[in-house]
Amino acid sequence: MNKRFVTTAVCLAFLALPITSHAGDTRIGGGATYWTSIDDLNEDGESFDNDGYSLLASYQYWESLFGLELDCEFLPDRFGENAIAPQAWLLFGEMIYAGAGIGTTNTDGDWADEPFYALRAGLNLKILPHMYADISANYRFNDVADFEDQDLDIDTDTIFLGVALRISL
């Protein structure tokens, strides 16, 4: 898969939102995550932070037991560089749910050559009549960081622990 395919798929999903938003439960919101890489990322004398945080804007659409989630995540200081990661998720469940996702990363203006894939387990809690708290754990794989001005590609399999608040429209 290439980055154009992923970008096109995410854009088409956003265009489909007005059509599908009338049938099920539409939620918008935002959140934050803590992430840590699986492997120690100190390579050839180079030292990188193995953890950090991210902020995200999120859209969810739920129809019965199935959900679609579209996120745009901002990762400041991801392995020494700022990154934005648009992503799409297919979810299954209700209060307890699981899902699989795909996304790509733009690091300091450069798109990744390949998408990342992710698995998620989460807890969707209704805290007010139209407000939900989402607590989740994600495992991202096939994400490779290609650092500018360095001849270095690092496998960056990562675990994300996050929380998001969403309002049902």
Secondary structure, DSSP 8 states (H G I E B T S, - for coil): --HHHHHHHHHHHHHHHHHHTTTSEEEEEEEEEEEEESS---BTTB---SEEEEEEEEEEEEETTEEEEEEEEEEEEETTEEEEEEEEEEEEESSEEEEEEEE--EETTEE-SS-EEEEEEEEEEEEETTEEEEEEEEEEES-EEE-TTSS-EEE--EEEEEEEEEEE-
